Amino acid sequence: MAYGIIRKNKGTRQMIHPDVTILDEKMGQKVPGLLPFYPFVKGVPMQVIRSAIREILDRYQKEIVDAIPIEITRRSGLPRLAEAIKGIHVPPEDAPVDKFCTFDTGYHQRITFEKFFYLMLNIIFRKNCRQRRSSPSFYISKNTVDTVKKKFPFQLTGDQIRVIEEILNDLKRESPMNRLIQGDVGCGKTAVAAAAAYAAVENHYQTAIMVPTQVLALQHYEYFSNLSETMGFRVIVLTGALSGQDRNIAYEKIGNGDYNLIIGTHTLIQEDLFFKNLGLVVIDEQQRFGVRQRAVMDKKGVNPHVLVMTGTPIPRTIALTAYADLDISVIREYPFGHLPVTTMLAYDNDKRKVFDAVREHISKGQQAIVICPVIDLSEGSGLKNALEMHEKLTKLFIPPVRTGLIHGRLPADQKDRIMDMFRKGQIDLLVGTTVIEVGIHAPGATIMVVEDPERFGLAQLHQLRGRVGRGVEGGLFIIMLKK
């Protein structure tokens, strides 16, 4: 029997280097059913590999230990582990070919179940270990929620109040909080984090807020500084741009407890940074940080409470799998007056209309953003690049329109300066890469054009869309495709 790919060559069927098996004479014309096909091993015939695996299974199948209780696999209608392994390597004669080719048999499902079972077991084990640890127990009075609501210069949404109540209930317990806040950009997650930080400060504990970029750190610093008078925050921001002497002074004051709200980037996980009494860790844009980085922050205090936030939509099934050790809170409501961002699809032949729309927004005193996937031509031929796009748009949008360029190769201080100018309305049209994906809060930005959107992930596009429509005006998000 010959196995291989049959192709036609000048009208004649041929099979190059087939896998040849000598059939048992006793079988007669009977075909031996499905045969497993293993990765090619140089010098070892496929039949030898099959025979060796079949012999191993015959000899040791009874020795295979199935750690999953039988009532669990039986309830799920799955075979035991030994049966699944043998079924995959030695398929029964009546095995459905299509299901084997798509790895959709009960045997394959059992192996897949095995992987997820141990993954979830590990997550649940971590969660149980966390719940057995002792952490700072905050005093939360019955009036705390009403007090918190009065601290903000705006009215909180119903979802924000509900999530704040969930967090305060966590902070009252003696086991550390480990909660994920999921909410779209602009739904008010930062206000919820401020309420949690207020509870920590009221209980004489420090709060650390870790963010992925220096720009976002400065933005949070500005936000929390404006709340400091009413909430008692003593705020400091730590970034990589801090000089040696200033850095040492800041670290000393943090260690002495002079600051109770510390905002920073990866600098917060430096070994020589110590807190006096860290009680709460807030991690913004948690998808930008790895498990190890979050674990280091966890060790900066005595089992501090942890609150992580993300603006990236996470389907419930994924959340239950990837974040099963976290309690999940979802904010769906937007603050009063929020207008939705309109998403539109356009093609290259619509470019004139698109940039006419950009010109119209700018003429109304609003700001625009154009995003390219690469910085210059060296990073990808055929792709729109930021340098060339900025040059063309500078010629197209003549003064008084003020254009700006930002990308990852610029020095950090220059990027911060451009970001700050855009936020203050000193740049009308900003051309850049995804360096602005996280961090820009420019209420005047109302339109964004994304070139070659297929080069970005869904989460990136979602974050980019969140950069416009953050003020009283609505937002327009346009993705440009080639025909």
Sequence and secondary structure as in RCSB ss.txt:
>XXXX:A:sequence
MAYGIIRKNKGTRQMIHPDVTILDEKMGQKVPGLLPFYPFVKGVPMQVIRSAIREILDRYQKEIVDAIPIEITRR
SGLPRLAEAIKGIHVPPEDAPVDKFCTFDTGYHQRITFEKFFYLMLNIIFRKNCRQRRSSPSFYISKNTVDTVKK
KFPFQLTGDQIRVIEEILNDLKRESPMNRLIQGDVGCGKTAVAAAAAYAAVENHYQTAIMVPTQVLALQHYEYFS
NLSETMGFRVIVLTGALSGQDRNIAYEKIGNGDYNLIIGTHTLIQEDLFFKNLGLVVIDEQQRFGVRQRAVMDKK
GVNPHVLVMTGTPIPRTIALTAYADLDISVIREYPFGHLPVTTMLAYDNDKRKVFDAVREHISKGQQAIVICPVI
DLSEGSGLKNALEMHEKLTKLFIPPVRTGLIHGRLPADQKDRIMDMFRKGQIDLLVGTTVIEVGIHAPGATIMVV
EDPERFGLAQLHQLRGRVGRGVEGGLFIIMLKK
>XXXX:A:secstr
 EES EEEETTEEEESS EE    GGGTT           BTTB HHHHHHHHHHHHHHHGGG    S HHHHHH
TT   HHHHHHHHHS  TT  HHHHHTT SHHHHHHHHHHHHHHHHHHHHHHHHHHHS        TTHHHHHHH
HSSS   HHHHHHHHHHHHHHHSSS  EEEEEE TTS HHHHHHHHHHHHHHTT EEEEE SSHHHHHHHHHHHH
HHHHHHT  EEEE TT  HHHHHHHHHHHHHTS SEEEESGGGG TT   SSEEEEEESSGGGS HHHHHHHHTT
SSS EEEEEE S   HHHHHHHTTTSEEEEE    TT   EEEEEEEGGGHHHHHHHHHHHHHTT EEEEE SBS
SGGG TTS BHHHHHHHHHHHS TTS EEEE TTS HHHHHHHHHHHHTT  SEEEE GGGTTT   TTEEEEEE
ESGGGS HHHHHHHHTTSS SSS EEEEEEE  
